[in-house]
Every structure is written in structure tokens, then in C-alpha cells.
Amino acid sequence: MFRDFPIPSHTGSQKAAEATECADDQGKFWEYQDLIWANRAVDLDSLKGYTAQLGLDAATFNDCLDSGKYASEVQKDYQDGGSYGVTGTPSFFVNGQLLKGAKPFESFKSLIDAALAGGEGGGGASPSPTQSSGSASPTPSPPSGGGG
């Protein structure tokens, strides 16, 4: 599961997150997300311009983005993340255990192995709303920021 986490200090991150949701309406969430990361431009003109590269219906996309259709959903994701201890991106939950920042494969593997063995976070516990989710901002994090 992916959740939006538009970091307030990243100018344009709220609208960029909304734009990915508008692209998802046309089945292009991940492709749109990839364009944002590749281009690193999240001003309104750029967000609307990416539609041509993906073959999206620009009028439908622009109506969605301009209306703020997903503004409250994106803010709810952000608030939910904060309530579970997310402070930046990337952040991941593996069976209820929070991993903050860019981590090597071994960090994930050890949590997954422990869960499979019935260790901490395992044993059939009820999933929280953000378990198994990667909360991420669709805007780039500063390289020195350790992921957000």
C-alpha cells in the first residue's frame, strides 16, 4: 500500500501528491509518480504538462487537479502517517514495525524473517491501517536529508 506524505517544507508536494491521485483516475499513478521523480519539477504548469507525456486526458486531469478533488485525502494520509510516527520519507511499515529513511535490503529482510518466525510484530497481530505501507512524498527529498 502506498500513502501520500507531502512534506510541508517541500514546495509543491501537496499539489504533486494530488496530481498523482488524478493520474491514478486514468490508471497512470506509478507512471506519473516516475515522471515527477525523473523531472523533479512540481510547479502547476509542470504537473499539468506531464499529462501529454503519458497520454492522459488533459482536460479531465486538469479539472481533477484544479478542483482539489484529492486535497483532503492527501492531507488525511499525511495526518495518518504522523499519528503512526512517520516524520519523513521514505518510511515503511513491515508487519507494524516502522522503518524510517532509505534502508538496505537487509533491514527489510530481518523484519520479514522475524515476522515469519513469529517474532516481534508477528504472531497474527491485527494489522494497523498503515501496516505494509510505504508512506512517501511524491516530491524529491534533499540528497543530504536521508530521505526526507
C-alpha positions as CSV (number, residue, x, y, z in Angstrom):
1,M,0.0,0.0,0.0
2,F,1.2,3.5,-0.8
3,R,0.2,6.5,1.2
4,D,0.9,10.2,0.4
5,F,3.1,12.1,2.8
6,P,3.5,15.7,1.3
7,I,6.3,17.2,3.4
8,P,5.3,20.8,4.1
9,S,8.8,22.1,3.6
10,H,8.9,20.7,0.1
11,T,7.2,23.4,-2.0
12,G,4.6,21.9,-4.3
13,S,4.4,18.5,-2.6
14,Q,0.7,18.8,-1.7
15,K,-0.3,19.5,-5.3
16,A,2.1,16.9,-6.6
17,A,0.5,14.3,-4.4
18,E,-2.9,15.3,-5.6
19,A,-1.7,15.1,-9.2
20,T,-0.6,11.5,-8.7
21,E,-4.1,10.7,-7.5
22,C,-5.6,12.5,-10.5
23,A,-3.4,10.4,-12.8
24,D,-4.5,7.3,-10.9
25,D,-8.1,8.1,-12.0
26,Q,-6.8,7.3,-15.5
27,G,-4.7,4.3,-14.5
28,K,-1.3,6.0,-14.5
29,F,-0.4,6.5,-10.9
30,W,3.1,4.9,-11.0
31,E,4.0,6.3,-14.4
32,Y,3.1,9.8,-13.2
33,Q,5.0,9.3,-10.0
34,D,8.0,8.2,-12.0
35,L,7.8,11.4,-14.2
36,I,7.8,13.6,-11.1
37,W,10.9,11.9,-9.7
38,A,12.6,12.0,-13.1
39,N,11.9,15.6,-13.8
40,R,11.9,16.9,-10.2
41,A,9.6,19.8,-11.2
42,V,6.3,20.1,-9.3
43,D,5.1,23.6,-10.2
44,L,1.5,23.6,-11.5
45,D,2.5,24.0,-15.2
46,S,4.9,21.0,-15.0
47,L,2.3,18.9,-13.2
48,K,-0.2,19.6,-15.9
49,G,2.4,19.2,-18.7
50,Y,3.2,15.6,-17.7
51,T,-0.2,14.5,-19.0
52,A,0.9,14.8,-22.6
53,Q,3.9,12.5,-21.9
54,L,1.6,9.8,-20.5
55,G,-1.3,10.2,-22.9
56,L,-3.7,11.3,-20.2
57,D,-6.9,13.2,-21.0
58,A,-5.5,16.6,-20.1
59,A,-9.0,18.3,-19.6
60,T,-10.1,15.5,-17.2
61,F,-6.8,15.7,-15.3
62,N,-6.8,19.5,-15.1
63,D,-10.3,19.5,-13.8
64,C,-9.4,17.0,-11.1
65,L,-6.3,18.9,-10.1
66,D,-7.9,22.4,-10.2
67,S,-10.9,21.2,-8.2
68,G,-8.8,19.9,-5.3
69,K,-10.7,16.6,-5.6
70,Y,-8.0,14.7,-3.6
71,A,-6.7,17.5,-1.3
72,S,-8.5,16.1,1.8
73,E,-7.4,12.5,1.0
74,V,-3.8,13.6,0.7
75,Q,-4.0,15.6,4.0
76,K,-5.6,12.6,5.7
77,D,-2.7,10.4,4.6
78,Y,-0.3,12.9,5.9
79,Q,-2.1,13.1,9.3
80,D,-2.4,9.3,9.5
81,G,1.3,9.0,8.9
82,G,2.2,11.5,11.6
83,S,-0.1,9.6,14.1
84,Y,2.0,6.4,13.4
85,G,5.3,8.1,13.9
86,V,6.2,9.0,10.3
87,T,8.2,12.2,10.1
88,G,9.7,12.0,6.6
89,T,10.1,9.9,3.5
90,P,10.7,7.2,2.7
91,S,9.0,5.4,5.6
92,F,7.8,1.8,5.6
93,F,5.8,-0.5,7.8
94,V,6.6,-4.2,7.8
95,N,4.1,-6.1,9.9
96,G,3.6,-3.0,12.1
97,Q,7.3,-2.1,12.5
98,L,8.3,1.3,11.3
99,L,11.4,1.7,9.2
100,K,12.4,5.3,8.7
101,G,14.6,6.5,5.8
102,A,16.3,4.7,3.0
103,K,17.3,1.4,4.3
104,P,19.3,-1.5,2.8
105,F,17.6,-4.7,1.8
106,E,18.9,-6.5,5.0
107,S,16.8,-4.1,7.2
108,F,13.6,-5.3,5.5
109,K,14.7,-8.9,5.4
110,S,15.3,-9.1,9.1
111,L,11.9,-7.7,9.9
112,I,10.2,-10.0,7.4
113,D,12.1,-13.0,8.7
114,A,11.2,-12.2,12.3
115,A,7.5,-11.9,11.3
116,L,7.6,-15.2,9.5
117,A,9.2,-16.8,12.5
118,G,6.6,-15.4,14.8
119,G,8.9,-12.9,16.4
120,E,8.2,-9.2,17.2
121,G,5.4,-7.9,15.2
122,G,4.4,-11.4,14.1
123,G,2.1,-13.9,15.5
124,G,-1.1,-12.9,13.7
125,A,-1.5,-9.4,15.2
126,S,-4.2,-7.4,13.6
127,P,-2.8,-5.0,11.0
128,S,-2.9,-1.3,11.7
129,P,-4.2,1.0,9.0
130,T,-0.7,1.7,7.8
131,Q,0.9,-1.7,8.0
132,S,2.8,-2.8,4.9
133,S,2.6,0.7,3.6
134,G,5.3,2.9,2.2
135,S,4.5,6.5,3.0
136,A,6.2,8.7,0.6
137,S,6.1,12.2,-0.7
138,P,6.0,12.4,-4.4
139,T,8.4,15.3,-4.3
140,P,12.1,14.6,-4.1
141,S,13.9,14.7,-0.8
142,P,17.1,16.7,-0.5
143,P,20.0,14.3,-1.1
144,S,21.5,15.1,2.3
145,G,18.2,14.7,4.1
146,G,18.4,10.9,4.4
147,G,15.0,10.5,2.7
148,G,13.1,13.3,3.9
